[in-house]
Amino acid sequence: DRDGPRGWVAMPMSETALALGLALGIPAVLGLVAVLAFAYRRELVLWMDRRLIYNTESREGLGFLRGNFAPVDEEVFRGPLHVEGALPSGLRGVFMRNGPNPHFKPLGGYHWFDGDGMVHSVRIKDSGTVFYANNWVRTARLEQELSHGQPLFWKIGEMSGPKGLLCLLSYNLKRAFGMLSVSDGLGQANTSLVYHAKQVMALHEGDLPYVLRVLCNGVAETIGRLKISRRQQEQQQPQQDKQSKGSAPLEHFTAHPKVDPETGDMHYFGYNLEHAPHLQYGVMDSKGEEIKRIEIELPCGPVMMHDMALTRKYAVFLYMPLFFRPQEMVQPGGSGFPFVFDEEAPSKFGLLPRDAEDGSEIVWYDLPAGMIFHVCNAWDEKSSEGDGDVVHLYACSTTEYDLDLVASASSKYNISDSFVVGLKPADIAAAGAAGAGKTSNNKSRSRSGKFIPGAHGGMALMGGKADSGDVKISINKSTKIGANFGISSRNFSRSKSRDGNLSRSVSSRPRFLEYRGDGEDTDAFSLVHFQFHTDTGLAQQQTVFDHRNYNSYLVEFPSINSAFLTKPNRFIYLATFCDGMKTNGIIKVDLRKYWTDGSSPVAARVMFPDKHFGGEAVFVPAAESPDGPAKAEEDDGYVMTLVYNAVKATSYFMVYDAKTLKELAKVDLQVRVPYGFHGTFLSEEKLQAQLKEFAANSLSP
């Protein structure tokens, strides 16, 4: 009888035992699986990486792991080295240049920004002897990967399409399983170098700086991640005041801080794409103690912000429309890449008084969409027409930009290493078809033409004539003053519509570049003069000179005499780009010619020999004269750079006279130095000062 009381059904003993076994066994099995998964979590995640993410061989599409972009695989020390010519008698110290150099071969896509930082140093001693050394910056990221023996962190070059999301999932699993730690940051310290408060620091905008100790022979040792301390009186403020002045921890630090030559204070910012505050602005005094940090609300959410400008009265923030939109990675019709340049959004320039107590005092000025990575200089002066100020800003700017084009294994742009010499029609069509539908506002937009990497990323050189017609520039309601903009009257006319939007009528767009003589008009990084009028709200921009007359498709990596930072300066040194990220020379710009008669401001230039390519040119002031630095002229000094000989596969350290760009000395480094980003010169006085500081703080081994 299977009927039990009250309608219950009695089960045979065997079925009861089976049900009981299942009830107890399934959780036990699941528990065992969980225990095994946790025990072998590292192997499980790495297996997922191999099977789902890195299951196909990554094909090098743009060449950032080939030629002289390829990393070197060891740290070396060379010297004494042969000097051809003569080094200036007063020149002593260390030339240092930072750049990406991945320690491990990338498993997937690779972006030029992804490599581990490596500092290349050229030591010039009192005897005039020269030595070379290269050293990885031992970041927390690199140390963790070294302990595992392979790459583990996500990379910008992998952030494309569904696999990009899998990379993020794998990265988060590694964090959850304790394989990775981000408590000490995840930056590569690969972008630039700065000397401040008797410390040399390697910088990357995705992390805090790393402090280096530069030894007497030029070797750069990594001390550790910078610990930012506040000045004592800041620590004693009431808690409510601290909260209003940047109490959120600073996680990121610009690669281009500005050191005021008059006060010794270092001004910097950090932007955060993940969470608020999306922008923080800070100041460290000459001793390295933080004296100010405030949070700034951004007009339209987080964007990539690489550089800033500084005048005696203002800190200037560059809010370019390179937005972080992760939905583009999987959205139908999207770009597949999370960073999107929105050409329909304005570029915004924020002027914040240096004595501001909080971010509410910032004023935003709008101009047509553009992209700026590097600032030359800025200064303010009293307006001749009112009670306000006029802020002058010189920077390298472009109106077309695509960050994804520096990802070497991009699935969308299959461009050969010789694309700058001339693409075949099939290649152009393939690139155009791959780029079709790229959009930032869900509207289908066809893109075709040639694609060339920009000076700090990738830019698109669009084929065909420039479009004509009205372009609407929407003015954000947070703009506090008149939202007009001005530009050279021969290029644009302006009017303000009733709805508060700005209509830009394009009469004849500036012709920045005729690419290789093929008759195409396009936009490229050019030297641009910006003006902002604080009394009227007028913003203006104008291209300073036509660099295509100097065998260059773009100019970038600006350098000036740092003693003139925040003050009117006359000379700017620019690298001329001839072939992707390869530079073929240096141009010296005299702004006085631009201000006075409008003639070509190019005062001098140097062209590297055939099949020789360089990078950023660093200005180094000459030794102080007996009359003091005030008596020295702005261009009294030297220009230094590294030049690669593609025939001999070796690199040279070059020194030029900053007045004439005449070659003074050439040093064969006897090694290949990969192309990189930014450098600095550490004078003998600064070199010894940082060593004494370490000794005083018991940081010596």
C-alpha positions as CSV (number, residue, x, y, z in Angstrom):
1,D,0.0,0.0,0.0
2,R,1.7,3.2,-1.3
3,D,-0.9,5.5,0.2
4,G,0.1,7.2,3.3
5,P,-2.0,9.2,5.7
6,R,-3.7,12.4,4.4
7,G,-2.8,11.7,0.8
8,W,0.9,11.3,1.3
9,V,2.6,8.8,-0.9
10,A,4.9,6.3,0.7
11,M,8.2,5.7,-1.1
12,P,10.1,2.4,-1.2
13,M,13.2,2.2,0.9
14,S,15.5,2.2,-2.1
15,E,14.0,5.4,-3.6
16,T,14.2,7.1,-0.2
17,A,17.9,6.2,0.1
18,L,18.5,7.5,-3.5
19,A,16.7,10.8,-2.7
20,L,18.6,11.1,0.5
21,G,21.9,10.4,-1.3
22,L,21.2,12.9,-3.9
23,A,20.2,15.5,-1.4
24,L,23.4,15.0,0.5
25,G,25.6,14.2,-2.5
26,I,24.9,17.0,-4.9
27,P,26.0,19.7,-2.3
28,A,29.0,17.6,-1.5
29,V,29.9,17.3,-5.2
30,L,29.4,21.0,-5.7
31,G,31.5,21.7,-2.6
32,L,34.2,19.5,-3.9
33,V,34.1,21.2,-7.3
34,A,34.3,24.6,-5.5
35,V,37.3,23.4,-3.4
36,L,39.1,22.1,-6.5
37,A,38.3,25.3,-8.5
38,F,39.7,27.4,-5.7
39,A,42.7,25.2,-5.3
40,Y,43.4,25.3,-9.0
41,R,42.1,28.8,-9.6
42,R,45.3,30.0,-11.2
43,E,45.3,27.2,-13.7
44,L,41.6,27.6,-14.3
45,V,41.9,31.3,-15.2
46,L,45.0,30.8,-17.3
47,W,43.2,27.9,-19.1
48,M,40.3,30.3,-19.9
49,D,42.8,32.8,-21.2
50,R,44.3,30.3,-23.5
51,R,41.1,28.8,-24.8
52,L,38.8,31.9,-25.0
53,I,41.0,35.0,-25.3
54,Y,44.4,34.1,-26.7
55,N,43.3,31.1,-28.8
56,T,44.5,32.6,-32.0
57,E,47.9,34.0,-32.8
58,S,48.0,37.8,-32.6
59,R,49.0,39.3,-35.9
60,E,51.0,42.5,-35.8
61,G,49.0,45.0,-37.8
62,L,50.7,48.4,-37.3
63,G,54.2,47.4,-36.4
64,F,54.5,48.5,-32.8
65,L,56.3,45.3,-32.0
66,R,58.5,45.4,-35.0
67,G,61.5,47.4,-36.2
68,N,62.7,50.0,-33.7
69,F,59.4,49.9,-32.0
70,A,60.2,46.3,-30.8
71,P,61.3,46.1,-27.2
72,V,64.8,45.2,-26.1
73,D,65.1,42.2,-23.8
74,E,67.8,43.1,-21.4
75,E,69.3,45.9,-19.3
76,V,72.8,46.9,-20.4
77,F,75.5,49.3,-19.5
78,R,77.9,50.7,-22.1
79,G,80.9,53.0,-21.9
80,P,82.9,55.0,-22.1
81,L,81.5,55.8,-25.6
82,H,83.1,57.6,-28.5
83,V,82.0,61.2,-29.0
84,E,82.0,62.6,-32.5
85,G,82.4,66.4,-32.4
86,A,82.6,68.1,-29.1
87,L,80.3,68.2,-26.1
88,P,79.8,71.7,-24.7
89,S,82.3,72.3,-21.9
90,G,79.7,73.1,-19.3
91,L,77.3,70.2,-20.1
92,R,77.3,67.7,-17.3
93,G,74.5,65.5,-16.1
94,V,72.2,62.7,-17.3
95,F,69.9,62.8,-20.3
96,M,66.9,60.5,-19.6
97,R,64.1,59.3,-21.8
98,N,61.2,57.1,-20.9
99,G,59.2,54.8,-23.1
100,P,57.2,51.5,-23.4
101,N,59.2,48.3,-23.5
102,P,57.1,45.2,-22.6
103,H,59.1,42.7,-20.5
104,F,56.9,39.8,-21.8
105,K,55.7,39.3,-25.3
106,P,52.1,40.4,-25.4
107,L,49.6,37.5,-25.7
108,G,46.9,39.5,-27.5
109,G,46.5,43.0,-29.0
110,Y,49.2,45.6,-28.2
111,H,48.8,49.3,-27.9
112,W,51.9,51.5,-27.8
113,F,50.8,52.8,-24.4
114,D,50.8,49.2,-23.0
115,G,54.5,48.5,-22.6
116,D,56.4,48.5,-19.3
117,G,58.3,51.7,-18.6
118,M,62.0,51.6,-19.5
119,V,64.3,54.6,-18.8
120,H,67.3,55.1,-21.2
121,S,70.0,57.2,-19.7
122,V,73.0,58.9,-21.2
123,R,75.5,60.0,-18.5
124,I,77.9,62.9,-19.3
125,K,80.6,63.1,-16.6
126,D,82.9,65.9,-15.6
127,S,85.7,64.4,-17.7
128,G,83.5,64.5,-20.8
129,T,83.2,60.8,-20.9
130,V,79.8,59.3,-21.8
131,F,78.0,56.2,-20.6
132,Y,74.7,54.6,-21.5
133,A,72.3,52.5,-19.4
134,N,68.8,51.3,-19.7
135,N,66.5,50.1,-16.8
136,W,63.0,48.9,-16.4
137,V,60.9,50.8,-14.0
138,R,60.0,48.1,-11.4
139,T,56.3,48.9,-11.0
140,A,54.0,46.9,-8.8
141,R,52.4,45.7,-12.0
142,L,55.7,44.4,-13.5
143,E,56.8,42.8,-10.3
144,Q,53.6,40.8,-10.1
145,E,53.9,39.6,-13.7
146,L,57.5,38.7,-13.1
147,S,56.4,36.5,-10.2
148,H,54.0,34.7,-12.4
149,G,56.3,34.6,-15.4
150,Q,53.8,36.0,-17.9
151,P,51.5,39.0,-18.7
152,L,48.4,39.1,-16.4
153,F,47.0,42.6,-16.5
154,W,44.6,43.9,-19.1
155,K,46.0,46.2,-21.9
156,I,44.5,48.9,-24.0
157,G,45.3,47.0,-27.1
158,E,43.0,44.2,-26.0
159,M,40.0,46.4,-25.3
160,S,38.1,45.8,-28.5
161,G,35.0,43.8,-29.2
162,P,33.7,40.8,-27.1
163,K,37.2,39.6,-26.4
164,G,37.9,42.9,-24.7
165,L,35.0,42.1,-22.3
166,L,36.5,38.6,-21.7
167,C,39.8,40.3,-20.9
168,L,38.1,42.4,-18.3
169,L,36.3,39.3,-16.9
170,S,39.6,37.4,-16.7
171,Y,41.3,40.4,-15.0
172,N,38.5,40.7,-12.4
173,L,38.7,36.9,-11.7
174,K,42.4,37.2,-11.2
175,R,41.8,40.0,-8.7
176,A,39.0,38.0,-6.9
177,F,41.2,34.9,-6.7
178,G,44.1,36.8,-5.2
179,M,46.3,36.4,-8.2
180,L,46.6,40.1,-8.7
181,S,46.6,43.1,-6.4
182,V,45.9,46.7,-7.4
183,S,46.4,48.2,-4.0
184,D,49.7,49.6,-5.3
185,G,48.3,50.7,-8.6
186,L,48.5,49.1,-12.1
187,G,50.3,51.7,-14.2
188,Q,53.4,51.1,-16.3
189,A,55.3,54.3,-15.5
190,N,56.3,54.5,-19.2
191,T,55.4,58.0,-20.4
192,S,57.6,60.8,-19.0
193,L,60.0,61.9,-16.3
194,V,60.0,64.9,-13.9
195,Y,62.4,66.2,-11.3
196,H,60.8,67.8,-8.3
197,A,61.6,68.1,-4.6
198,K,65.0,66.5,-5.2
199,Q,63.4,63.4,-6.6
200,V,63.3,62.0,-10.1
201,M,59.9,60.4,-11.0
202,A,58.7,58.2,-13.8
203,L,55.1,59.0,-14.8
204,H,52.1,57.3,-16.3
205,E,48.6,58.9,-16.1
206,G,47.0,55.6,-14.9
207,D,48.9,55.5,-11.6
208,L,50.9,57.6,-9.2
209,P,54.6,58.4,-10.0
210,Y,57.4,56.0,-9.3
211,V,60.5,57.5,-7.6
212,L,63.8,56.7,-9.1
213,R,67.3,57.0,-7.8
214,V,69.8,57.9,-10.5
215,L,73.3,56.8,-9.7
216,C,76.5,58.5,-10.6
217,N,77.0,56.2,-13.6
218,G,73.5,57.0,-14.9
219,V,71.8,53.8,-13.8
220,A,68.2,54.4,-12.7
221,E,67.0,52.3,-9.7
222,T,63.4,52.1,-8.8
223,I,62.7,53.1,-5.2
224,G,59.0,52.7,-5.2
225,R,55.6,54.3,-5.7
226,L,55.3,57.9,-4.6
227,K,53.6,58.4,-1.2
228,I,51.9,61.8,-1.3
229,S,51.9,63.5,2.1
230,R,50.0,66.7,3.0
231,R,51.5,69.7,4.6
232,Q,51.1,69.6,8.4
233,Q,48.5,72.4,8.6
234,E,46.4,70.6,6.0
235,Q,46.3,67.5,8.2
236,Q,45.0,69.5,11.2
237,Q,42.0,70.9,9.3
238,P,38.5,70.0,10.5
239,Q,37.2,66.9,8.8
240,Q,34.4,68.8,6.9
241,D,37.1,71.1,5.4
242,K,39.1,68.1,4.2
243,Q,36.1,66.7,2.5
244,S,35.6,69.8,0.5
245,K,39.3,70.0,-0.6
246,G,39.9,66.6,-2.1
247,S,39.5,63.9,0.6
248,A,39.1,61.2,-2.0
249,P,42.4,59.3,-2.5
250,L,44.4,60.3,-5.6
251,E,44.7,57.1,-7.7
252,H,46.0,58.7,-11.0
253,F,48.6,61.3,-11.7
254,T,49.1,63.1,-15.0
255,A,52.3,62.3,-17.0
256,H,52.7,66.1,-17.6
257,P,52.7,68.0,-14.3
258,K,53.9,71.6,-14.4
259,V,56.6,72.9,-12.1
260,D,56.3,76.6,-11.6
261,P,59.9,78.0,-12.0
262,E,59.2,80.9,-9.7
263,T,57.6,79.1,-6.7
264,G,59.0,75.5,-7.2
265,D,55.4,74.2,-6.8
266,M,54.3,71.3,-8.9
267,H,50.8,71.4,-10.3
268,Y,49.1,68.2,-11.4
269,F,45.8,66.5,-12.0
270,G,44.4,63.0,-12.0
271,Y,41.4,61.8,-14.0
272,N,39.4,58.7,-13.3
273,L,37.3,56.9,-15.9
274,E,35.7,54.5,-13.4
275,H,34.2,56.6,-10.6
276,A,33.9,60.1,-9.2
277,P,35.6,62.3,-8.6
278,H,36.5,62.1,-12.3
279,L,39.0,65.0,-12.0
280,Q,41.2,66.1,-9.2
281,Y,43.6,69.0,-9.2
282,G,46.5,69.2,-6.8
283,V,49.6,71.2,-5.9
284,M,52.8,70.1,-4.2
285,D,55.2,72.6,-2.7
286,S,58.9,72.7,-3.4
287,K,59.5,70.1,-0.6
288,G,57.1,67.6,-2.1
289,E,54.2,68.1,0.3
290,E,50.7,68.4,-1.0
291,I,49.3,71.9,-0.2
292,K,46.1,71.7,-2.3
293,R,43.8,69.1,-3.8
294,I,40.3,69.9,-5.0
295,E,37.7,68.0,-7.0
296,I,36.4,69.3,-10.3
297,E,33.0,68.3,-11.8
298,L,33.3,67.6,-15.5
299,P,30.7,68.9,-17.9
300,C,29.8,65.6,-19.7
301,G,31.4,62.8,-17.8
302,P,34.9,61.3,-17.9
303,V,37.2,61.7,-20.9
304,M,40.9,61.0,-21.5
305,M,42.9,64.0,-20.3
306,H,46.7,63.8,-21.0
307,D,48.1,67.2,-20.4
308,M,47.3,70.6,-18.8
309,A,48.6,74.1,-18.9
310,L,49.6,76.6,-16.3
311,T,49.8,80.4,-16.2
312,R,50.7,82.7,-13.3
313,K,46.9,83.0,-12.5
314,Y,45.2,79.9,-13.9
315,A,45.4,76.2,-14.2
316,V,44.0,75.2,-17.6
317,F,42.3,71.8,-18.1
318,L,41.8,70.3,-21.6
319,Y,38.5,68.5,-21.9
320,M,38.7,67.1,-25.3
321,P,35.8,64.9,-26.7
322,L,37.7,61.6,-26.4
323,F,35.1,59.8,-24.3
324,F,35.2,56.5,-22.5
325,R,32.2,54.5,-23.8
326,P,32.6,50.8,-23.0
327,Q,29.3,50.0,-24.6
328,E,31.0,50.7,-28.0
329,M,32.8,47.4,-27.6
330,V,29.7,45.3,-28.1
331,Q,27.1,47.7,-29.4
332,P,25.9,47.0,-32.9
333,G,27.4,49.6,-35.3
334,G,29.8,50.6,-32.5
335,S,33.5,51.2,-33.0
336,G,34.5,48.1,-31.0
337,F,36.8,50.2,-29.0
338,P,35.9,51.9,-25.7
339,F,37.5,55.3,-26.4
340,V,35.5,57.3,-28.9
341,F,36.4,60.7,-30.4
342,D,33.1,62.5,-30.7
343,E,33.5,65.0,-33.5
344,E,30.1,66.5,-32.9
345,A,30.9,67.5,-29.3
346,P,32.9,70.7,-28.5
347,S,36.4,70.8,-27.1
348,K,36.2,72.5,-23.7
349,F,38.9,74.4,-21.9
350,G,38.6,74.9,-18.2
351,L,40.2,77.9,-16.5
352,L,40.5,77.6,-12.8
353,P,42.2,80.3,-10.7
354,R,45.2,79.0,-9.0
355,D,44.0,80.4,-5.7
356,A,40.5,78.7,-6.0
357,E,39.2,77.0,-2.9
358,D,37.0,74.5,-4.8
359,G,36.1,73.4,-8.2
360,S,33.1,75.6,-8.5
361,E,35.3,78.5,-9.7
362,I,36.2,76.8,-13.0
363,V,34.9,78.4,-16.2
364,W,34.6,76.4,-19.4
365,Y,35.2,77.7,-22.9
366,D,34.0,75.9,-26.0
367,L,35.6,75.5,-29.4
368,P,35.0,73.0,-32.2
369,A,36.0,69.4,-31.6
370,G,39.7,68.8,-31.5
371,M,42.3,66.7,-29.8
372,I,45.2,67.9,-27.8
373,F,47.8,65.7,-26.2
374,H,50.7,68.1,-25.6
375,V,50.9,71.7,-24.5
376,C,53.8,74.0,-25.3
377,N,53.2,76.8,-22.9
378,A,50.6,79.2,-21.6
379,W,50.5,82.6,-20.0
380,D,48.0,85.3,-19.1
381,E,48.0,89.1,-19.6
382,K,45.6,91.9,-18.9
383,S,43.0,92.5,-21.6
384,S,43.5,95.7,-23.5
385,E,39.7,96.0,-24.0
386,G,38.3,95.3,-20.6
387,D,39.0,94.4,-17.0
388,G,39.6,90.8,-17.5
389,D,42.5,88.6,-18.7
390,V,43.5,87.1,-22.0
391,V,45.0,83.6,-21.6
392,H,47.3,82.5,-24.4
393,L,47.8,78.8,-24.9
394,Y,50.0,77.1,-27.5
395,A,49.5,73.4,-28.1
396,C,49.6,70.7,-30.8
397,S,46.0,70.0,-31.9
398,T,44.1,68.0,-34.5
399,T,40.5,67.8,-35.5
400,E,40.5,64.1,-36.3
401,Y,41.5,61.4,-33.9
402,D,41.2,57.6,-33.3
403,L,43.0,56.1,-30.4
404,D,42.3,52.6,-31.6
405,L,44.7,52.9,-34.5
406,V,47.7,52.4,-32.3
407,A,46.5,48.9,-31.3
408,S,49.0,46.7,-33.2
409,A,46.7,43.7,-33.5
410,S,43.6,45.7,-34.4
411,S,41.1,43.6,-36.3
412,K,39.7,46.6,-38.1
413,Y,42.7,48.2,-39.7
414,N,44.9,45.8,-41.6
415,I,47.6,48.2,-42.7
416,S,51.1,47.2,-43.8
417,D,54.3,48.5,-42.5
418,S,54.8,50.5,-45.7
419,F,51.4,52.2,-45.7
420,V,53.0,55.7,-45.5
421,V,54.6,55.2,-48.9
422,G,51.3,54.6,-50.6
423,L,48.3,52.3,-50.0
424,K,46.9,50.1,-52.8
425,P,43.2,50.8,-53.6
426,A,42.3,47.5,-52.1
427,D,44.0,48.4,-48.9
428,I,42.2,51.7,-48.8
429,A,38.9,50.0,-49.4
430,A,39.5,47.4,-46.7
431,A,40.4,50.1,-44.2
432,G,37.4,52.1,-45.1
433,A,35.0,49.1,-44.9
434,A,36.5,48.1,-41.6
435,G,36.0,51.6,-40.2
436,A,32.5,52.1,-41.7
437,G,29.8,52.6,-39.1
438,K,32.1,54.1,-36.5
439,T,30.0,56.4,-34.5
440,S,29.7,58.1,-31.2
441,N,25.9,58.9,-31.3
442,N,24.4,55.7,-32.8
443,K,24.2,57.3,-36.3
444,S,25.7,55.4,-39.1
445,R,28.8,57.3,-40.5
446,S,31.0,56.1,-43.3
447,R,34.7,56.5,-42.8
448,S,37.2,55.8,-45.6
449,G,40.7,56.9,-46.4
450,K,44.2,56.5,-45.0
451,F,45.0,56.0,-41.3
452,I,48.1,57.2,-39.7
453,P,49.1,57.0,-36.0
454,G,49.3,60.4,-34.3
455,A,52.0,61.6,-32.0
456,H,50.4,60.0,-29.0
457,G,48.0,57.6,-30.5
458,G,46.2,57.0,-33.8
459,M,44.6,59.5,-36.1
460,A,42.6,59.2,-39.3
461,L,43.5,61.0,-42.4
462,M,40.2,61.3,-44.1
463,G,40.2,61.1,-47.9
464,G,38.4,63.7,-50.2
465,K,37.7,67.3,-49.8
466,A,36.5,68.8,-46.6
467,D,32.7,69.0,-46.2
468,S,31.1,72.4,-46.3
469,G,28.0,73.6,-44.4
470,D,26.9,74.4,-40.9
471,V,28.2,72.5,-38.0
472,K,26.3,72.8,-34.7
473,I,28.4,73.1,-31.5
474,S,26.2,72.4,-28.5
475,I,27.1,74.6,-25.5
476,N,26.8,72.9,-22.2
477,K,24.5,74.7,-19.7
478,S,27.2,74.8,-17.1
479,T,29.1,77.3,-19.2
480,K,29.1,80.4,-17.1
481,I,29.8,83.1,-19.6
482,G,29.3,83.8,-23.3
483,A,29.7,80.7,-25.4
484,N,31.1,82.4,-28.5
485,F,34.2,81.3,-30.3
486,G,36.4,82.9,-32.7
487,I,38.8,81.7,-35.3
488,S,40.8,83.2,-38.1
489,S,38.3,85.1,-40.3
490,R,39.7,83.6,-43.4
491,N,38.6,80.2,-42.2
492,F,35.4,80.5,-40.2
493,S,32.5,82.9,-39.6
494,R,30.5,82.6,-36.4
495,S,27.0,83.3,-35.2
496,K,24.9,82.3,-32.2
497,S,21.5,80.8,-32.7
498,R,18.5,81.6,-30.7
499,D,18.5,78.3,-28.9
500,G,21.9,79.0,-27.4
501,N,23.7,76.7,-29.7
502,L,26.6,77.9,-31.8
503,S,26.5,77.6,-35.6
504,R,29.8,77.3,-37.3
505,S,29.8,78.1,-40.9
506,V,32.7,76.7,-42.7
507,S,33.8,78.8,-45.6
508,S,37.1,77.3,-46.3
509,R,38.6,74.9,-43.8
510,P,42.3,75.2,-43.1
511,R,44.4,73.0,-45.4
512,F,46.8,71.4,-42.9
513,L,48.3,68.8,-45.1
514,E,48.5,67.6,-48.7
515,Y,49.5,64.0,-48.1
516,R,52.5,63.0,-50.1
517,G,51.5,65.3,-52.9
518,D,48.4,63.3,-53.7
519,G,46.0,66.3,-53.5
520,E,44.1,65.2,-50.4
521,D,43.1,67.7,-47.8
522,T,43.1,66.5,-44.2
523,D,43.7,67.5,-40.6
524,A,46.8,66.6,-38.6
525,F,48.5,67.7,-35.4
526,S,49.5,71.3,-35.9
527,L,50.8,74.1,-33.7
528,V,47.8,76.1,-32.7
529,H,47.4,79.3,-30.8
530,F,44.4,79.5,-28.5
531,Q,43.1,82.6,-26.7
532,F,40.5,82.9,-23.9
533,H,39.1,86.2,-22.9
534,T,37.8,86.1,-19.3
535,D,35.8,89.3,-19.6
536,T,33.8,88.5,-22.7
537,G,34.0,84.7,-22.8
538,L,35.4,84.7,-26.3
539,A,37.6,81.8,-27.3
540,Q,39.8,81.8,-30.4
541,Q,42.1,79.5,-32.2
542,Q,44.5,79.8,-35.1
543,T,47.1,77.6,-36.7
544,V,50.5,79.1,-36.3
545,F,52.2,77.8,-39.4
546,D,51.9,75.3,-42.3
547,H,54.2,72.4,-41.4
548,R,53.6,70.6,-44.7
549,N,56.1,73.0,-46.2
550,Y,58.8,71.3,-44.1
551,N,58.5,67.7,-45.2
552,S,56.2,66.8,-42.3
553,Y,52.7,65.4,-42.1
554,L,52.4,66.5,-38.5
555,V,54.4,68.3,-35.7
556,E,54.3,67.2,-32.1
557,F,56.4,66.5,-28.9
558,P,56.9,70.3,-28.2
559,S,59.7,71.5,-25.9
560,I,60.5,74.9,-24.5
561,N,63.0,76.5,-22.1
562,S,61.2,75.5,-18.8
563,A,62.4,78.7,-17.1
564,F,59.7,80.4,-19.3
565,L,56.8,78.2,-18.2
566,T,53.8,80.4,-17.2
567,K,55.4,83.4,-18.9
568,P,55.5,84.7,-22.5
569,N,58.1,82.7,-24.4
570,R,59.4,83.1,-27.9
571,F,60.8,79.7,-29.0
572,I,59.2,76.3,-29.4
573,Y,61.0,73.1,-30.6
574,L,58.9,70.5,-32.4
575,A,59.6,67.1,-33.8
576,T,58.6,66.7,-37.5
577,F,56.8,63.4,-38.3
578,C,57.4,61.8,-41.6
579,D,56.3,58.2,-41.4
580,G,53.8,57.0,-38.8
581,M,55.4,57.6,-35.4
582,K,58.9,58.2,-37.0
583,T,60.3,61.7,-36.9
584,N,62.7,63.0,-39.5
585,G,63.9,66.2,-37.8
586,I,63.4,69.2,-35.5
587,I,61.9,72.6,-36.2
588,K,62.6,75.7,-34.1
589,V,59.6,78.1,-34.1
590,D,60.0,81.8,-33.4
591,L,56.7,83.1,-32.1
592,R,57.8,86.7,-32.5
593,K,57.5,86.3,-36.3
594,Y,54.0,84.9,-35.9
595,W,53.0,87.8,-33.6
596,T,54.5,90.6,-35.8
597,D,54.4,90.2,-39.5
598,G,52.7,86.8,-39.9
599,S,55.7,85.4,-41.8
600,S,56.8,81.8,-41.4
601,P,57.9,81.4,-37.8
602,V,60.4,78.6,-38.5
603,A,63.7,80.0,-37.4
604,A,65.8,76.9,-37.8
605,R,65.5,73.2,-38.6
606,V,67.5,70.1,-38.8
607,M,66.8,67.1,-41.0
608,F,68.1,63.7,-40.0
609,P,70.0,61.7,-42.6
610,D,68.2,59.3,-44.8
611,K,66.8,56.3,-42.9
612,H,67.5,58.0,-39.5
613,F,64.5,58.6,-37.2
614,G,64.3,60.4,-33.9
615,G,61.8,61.5,-31.3
616,E,61.2,64.3,-28.8
617,A,63.8,67.0,-28.7
618,V,64.6,68.2,-25.1
619,F,65.7,71.8,-24.6
620,V,68.5,72.1,-22.0
621,P,69.6,75.6,-20.8
622,A,73.2,76.4,-21.0
623,A,75.2,76.7,-17.8
624,E,74.4,79.8,-15.8
625,S,76.5,82.8,-16.7
626,P,78.4,84.8,-14.0
627,D,75.7,87.5,-14.5
628,G,72.9,85.1,-13.5
629,P,70.2,83.4,-15.5
630,A,68.3,86.6,-16.0
631,K,71.0,87.7,-18.4
632,A,70.8,84.6,-20.5
633,E,68.7,84.6,-23.6
634,E,65.8,82.2,-24.0
635,D,67.5,80.0,-26.5
636,D,70.9,79.9,-24.9
637,G,71.3,76.2,-24.5
638,Y,71.2,72.8,-26.3
639,V,68.7,70.5,-27.9
640,M,69.1,66.8,-27.2
641,T,67.4,63.7,-28.8
642,L,68.0,60.1,-29.6
643,V,68.2,59.1,-33.3
644,Y,68.0,55.6,-34.7
645,N,70.0,54.5,-37.7
646,A,67.8,52.0,-39.5
647,V,70.6,50.8,-41.7
648,K,73.0,49.9,-38.9
649,A,70.3,49.2,-36.3
650,T,71.9,51.3,-33.7
651,S,71.0,54.6,-31.9
652,Y,72.8,57.8,-31.4
653,F,72.7,60.5,-28.7
654,M,72.6,63.9,-30.5
655,V,73.4,67.4,-29.2
656,Y,72.5,70.5,-31.2
657,D,73.0,74.2,-30.6
658,A,69.6,75.5,-29.6
659,K,70.1,78.8,-31.4
660,T,71.0,77.4,-34.8
661,L,70.2,73.7,-34.5
662,K,73.8,73.1,-35.7
663,E,75.1,69.7,-34.7
664,L,77.6,69.8,-31.8
665,A,78.1,66.2,-30.8
666,K,77.1,62.7,-31.8
667,V,77.5,59.7,-29.5
668,D,77.2,56.1,-30.8
669,L,75.4,54.3,-28.0
670,Q,76.3,50.9,-29.4
671,V,72.8,49.6,-28.8
672,R,69.4,50.0,-30.3
673,V,67.1,52.3,-28.3
674,P,63.4,51.7,-29.2
675,Y,61.2,54.7,-30.0
676,G,59.6,56.2,-26.9
677,F,57.9,59.2,-25.4
678,H,59.3,61.9,-23.2
679,G,62.6,62.8,-21.7
680,T,64.4,65.3,-19.4
681,F,67.9,66.4,-18.5
682,L,69.2,66.0,-15.0
683,S,71.9,68.5,-14.4
684,E,75.0,67.6,-12.3
685,E,73.6,69.7,-9.5
686,K,70.2,67.9,-9.5
687,L,71.9,64.5,-9.8
688,Q,73.9,65.1,-6.7
689,A,71.0,66.7,-4.9
690,Q,68.8,63.7,-5.2
691,L,71.6,61.3,-4.2
692,K,72.2,63.4,-1.0
693,E,68.5,63.4,-0.3
694,F,68.3,59.6,-0.4
695,A,71.4,59.4,1.8
696,A,69.8,61.8,4.3
697,N,66.6,59.8,4.4
698,S,68.5,56.5,4.9
699,L,67.2,55.1,1.6
700,S,70.7,54.0,0.5
701,P,71.2,50.2,0.4
